[in-house]
Amino acid sequence: MDTKVRTWFSLCVLCVLSGEYLNGQVQVGAEARRDRLTYHFDNPSSVDTPFTVPHFFEQRYVADNVWLVGSARYTKGVSWETAGGLTPRRLSTADDYDTFFNPGGTVIVSGTTGGASVRAFRFSQLAEAGRVGPLRLVTGYRFRLDRTVFHLGHKTVTRNAALVEALDVTTRETTSSQQHAILARVEANWILQDKWRLSIAGDLAPVALGRLLVQLPDKYPGRDLVYLAKIAAGSAHVMVDRAFREWKLAISADAGTTWSYRRTARLDHQSTGAQISIGRDW
C-alpha cells in the first residue's frame, strides 16, 4: 500500500475507534470477485521517428481474487458504516500495448502480454443522509488500490497488422491503479419470514477518478508516469441476512461498471462479486 494511502487510512481508523458509539455491529467475511480493468490514454509519442505522432496505449488487467472483508456499523449523530477489504498476492495476466499512427498511414502496435502478480485493497466510509418513505439514502467516499508487478512477457511488434518482431522480455514494470469515488446510495429493506431480511441497493458515483501510476525503472529510471481518467461509476447490490440473537449471517452479491467522460482518457472497470459474512452486535 502506498505510504500516503496507509497514513490516511490509519487516521480514519483512529477516528472510528475514538469516541462513544451506539447500536454498533461488526462483520467479517470472505468474498470471491471477478474484476476486469482496462486503461486507455492518448498522448503523442514516437517509436521510429524523430518526431512525435498520434499515439495511445492500453493496459488490461485480470484482477480476479478472493477478498478478506470487514465492516463496522455504528451511530454517532447519524448511522455510519466503515468498511474495508484486502486480497493476497495472486498470479494473473496483464497486457500493455502501444499503438502509433506514423506518417503515410503506417500503424505500429508494440506491446507485451504475460504473467503478473496482482493484489488489491479497498476502503469506504458511508453515512446515512436521510430517509424517504421506505428508502434509505446514504452518501460517502470509496477508495480502491490495485497494485500489479509484471513478470516475463511476450512482446510483439506489428506494422500494418503484419508481425515484424516477437520475443520474450524481462523489462521491469510495476503499476498502481487508484480509484476514488464520491457516491450516493439508495437502499430498501424488507423483512421476510423467520427473521430473514432482504436488502437491495444501488450506488451512483458521478464524481470519480481513476489514477494509473506506471513505473519502468529499466527504461525511465527514477521517473513515475501518472495518468488520470475522470469517470463515473455505478453498482447494484442485493443481500439477504438472518439474525441469531446477537449474531447475524449475511449473503450478498453485487455488480458494478464505470463510464468515462473523455474518449482519450478512459478506465473501464467491470466487476462482480459474491460474499458471505458473519456479524455481531455490541
Summary of the structure (lengths in Angstrom):
residues: 282
radius of gyration: 22.1
end to end distance: 30.6
largest distance: 73.9
contacts: 876
relative contact order: 0.17
helix: 6%
strand: 76%
